[in-house]
Amino acid sequence: MNWLTGFHPVEEALAAGRALDRIVIVRGRHGERVEAVVELARSRGVPVRFLDRAQVDRLSGTREHQGIAALAAAKSAVALEDLLRAKDGRGVLVLLDGVEDPHNLGAIVRTSLAAGAEGVVIPERRAAGLSETVERASAGALAHLPVARVKNLVRAMEEIKQAGYWLVGLEERAERNYTEVDLTGPIGIVLGREGRGLHELARQHCDFLVSLPTKGPVRSLNVSVAAGIMLFEVLRQRRGRNGRT
């Protein structure tokens, strides 16, 4: 991952409008320069996190960072409003409720593009961002598929529903099979965190909850695999509706 360390490189990247996944600042660091960076970052939609010095050392790979570092993103995120406006409430969106592994995020982006989804929605915090690792894992798909980063996923879910989408959440314990829901209209597929699933509020904001049937001792699938199954079920249903094979 490409970390920029020190005030000057971070300030220059912000001033130039470079795509940044996030900025980390050593907790307790204050002053006008810090405040200016935080204000500019937030105006650019770049998340800022305050961490312990040891965490910043580990992330940036150096102790010579002046208390600040920024992770250069592989791609700029789009605004959710732009994503919805461009599609006018049609098509397929993929919403990720805290997927943390960048390899999973990259794989989901790749599958989403292959299955004809219009975009992916991810939260700013406690989730993988648009890093170089994600770009590599997507095998180039990240360059073609819009990804929106939102401050609050539940609020974004409400906005997406208002735009005419039905939200279908994948839940291991759901009684309804994923093939039993009509996926031919405007759909948002909601997928949860690795090993933990959907947060309760995200679960409550789904219109339907569905499960993927499994056999044997394995009760759940990798989130990127589950995404692929759901997305290609959407594609299958829509081809059937249009009389295609």
Secondary structure, 3 states (H helix, E strand, C coil): CCEEECHHHHHHHHHCCCCEEEEEEECCCCCHHHHHHHHHHHHCCCCEEEECHHHHHHHHCCCCCCCEEEEECCCCCECHHHHHHHHCCCCEEEEECCCCCHHHHHHHHHHHHHCCCCEEEEECCCCCCCCHHHHHHCCCHHHCCCEEEECCHHHHHHHHHHCCCEEEEECCCCCEEHHHCCCCCCEEEEECECCCECCHHHHHCCCEEEECCCCCCCCCCCHHHHHHHHHHHHHHHHHHHCCCC
